[in-house]
């Protein structure tokens, strides 16, 4: 008899899980709090490990993507520092990173999902109200939904994102930390002269990144909560002085596409409780300083699907062992990524002196170290 699996969240991690789980072993159901697939968002960087697993998944499902149309390679990053944002250094990550427009990637995964999962097994505008471990029903998870329905599942996979409403319903120790800054994203109004490079900006009070081109570039930067809009605009203007349009004229931002995101950090002591497991940002979300969030979420989905598919005996004991192994290995991976992120995050400072010192160290040796560490993290063996 097939085991019943509930996946809560139809983002990238949730869809990849649903696609990869062995349909001969598992009967998969997906719920999503939105009224439809969330084909929204900005561009994302997919690092080497996640990108290779994505290509493998698409190839097995006869879905082909084309460089320059569906995604773009990332040659590296140009680093701009100081009050005048002068060009300090180039980081080379050719062959380690690629850029997607999130909307396009979601649509591709949606097409693959429909080949794997009947549409009636995907429910929208549906969320979990309560989860309890039902020993009397064979150790299943009894899930009650906010629409008044309930059902029992052998496995529940929480892939809801950083603002997951299900974390506090499960017996894991969670620590949610609010950060004192927010993140603003805006598309450039036209392509820029960065080419296949991204841009990094470190100056007093600001850390920013320009994603490489999809059809246009994306500027994202951190700013203190409550910072007046005119000061945010002043920083945007300083970036536009450095980054030109393809014909050399001054670049501009499309203010209609701007959006601000509240940020926080999610810390769980472990990524599972009995037969409920967390993946992606629901397990370990943090501000996207290195842009590893999507790659980590995809890695989580591949790893947990592999663990479940490899089970010969799909029992409560074996499922718990698989989840424990997943939690131990993935938490170490996440810790390594965030260790490097924390080092880069030190550039987010209100001290001009610290920016100057860090910039000097970056030119001398820190830049080469950062490039080495990012490449090593990007080529992780799953």
PyMOL commands that set and color helices and strands:
alter all, ss='L'
color gray80, all
select helices_A, chain A and resi 12-20+48-60+102-116+119-121+135-137+167-169+229-242+255-257+281-284+293-309+316-345+352-378
alter helices_A, ss='H'
color red, helices_A
select strands_A, chain A and resi 3-8+26-32+43-47+72-73+76-81+86-92+97-101+122-124+128-134+140-145+150-153+155-158+174-187+197-203+206-211+218-224+259-268+272-273+276-278
alter strands_A, ss='S'
color yellow, strands_A
deselect
rebuild
show_as cartoon
